[in-house]
Structures are given as C-alpha cells and as structure tokens.
Amino acid sequence: QVQLVESGGGLVQPGGSLRLSCATSRSIFSGYVMGWYRQAPGKQRELVASITGGGTTNYPDSVKGRFTISKENAKSTLYLQMNSLKPEDTAVYYCSLKLLPYEYIYWGQGTQVTVSS
C-alpha cells in the first residue's frame, strides 16, 4: 500500500506560477509511472503530465511548455511546476502512481488550484 499526499495548491493570478508537491509514503526508484491529473467542475479527469522511472515525461498540448513534472528520489516526492497559468487551468489536481506491471493506480486526495484575477 502506498499513500500519496499533495500540497501546494492555492489561488494565483493569470500568468502566475505554482508548484505542486506529492509526497509518497515509501521510496520508489524504478518500475513506475507517476502523473498529475486534473478535474474541473463538470469535466472528466484529464492527464496533465506523467513521468516514468526512466525519466521519460509526457504532456498534452494544453500544458506543454508551461508545466514541468519532476521527481526527487531522495525526498520520495513528485513535483509539478506550473508557469504562465491560465483561468482554464483551474481544477482539482491529483497525483497518481502506477507500479509496473500492475494496472492498479494509487491516487492522492487532490489539491485545488484556482487561477483568477
């Protein structure tokens, strides 16, 4: 069993930046895919960034060039650096973990990000 705890959400003005953190309850160095998803009211949950144990990252076009996912193994923490934020980035952001080769996905509790002037 693995617990994920997100932090770092809040209210920010358009064009601003936030960094989200996701602390994992145990160290994971390889054989995983971790990601950040978001869900806005009335919309489906969508992937905004993912990273593998080998360091391969993936972003949808909507956030490419603005968001950066990274993992600090020493702190067992996943990050999402979000720059040039837009009102449409407003959502609850969730951290996820899949331990390969299993299909089960662990989720954090979510953290609210609101982009508004």
Secondary structure, DSSP 8 states (H G I E B T S, - for coil): ---EEEE--EEE-TT--EEEEEEESS---SSEEEEEEEE-TTS--EEEEEEETT--EE--TTTTTTEEEEEEGGGTEEEEEE-S--GGG-EEEEEEEEETT---EEE---EEEEE--
